[in-house]
Amino acid sequence: MRIHGSYELAKNLLHKKLALRAENRHLDIRREVNFQMGALIDSYWEQYGSRKKSQDREKAVLEGIRGSLGHLFVREVDGAAVERWYRSLTEEKNWPRALPFATSTSCTT
């Protein structure tokens, strides 16, 4: 990296970069994800989904997800968005709603 300025400025910038690296803060972890779920679905399909034996069923599931969540950015898809998608899917198909966690039952022998 070239610094246009004094030697002291270059030295200070070098020390700052070395300190960030030593503290493991040199990576931009807070960088926002700026692509849509549709692009993520396409990437998944190309890398994994198209090679599966169950690719017909996989394609149908991915198209269902794309229809509901494909326009959203990846950072916007959280548990609530997935829950809304799943709720609309079960209501549309008239399926019984599954419990989020298995209920414990007691067994007596």
Secondary structure, 3 states (H helix, E strand, C coil): CCCCCCHHHHHHHHHHHHHHHHCCCCCCCCCCCCCEHHHHHHHHHHHCHHHCCCHHHHHHHHHHHHHHHCCCEHHHCCHHHHHHHHHHHHHHHCCCCCCCCCCCCCCCC
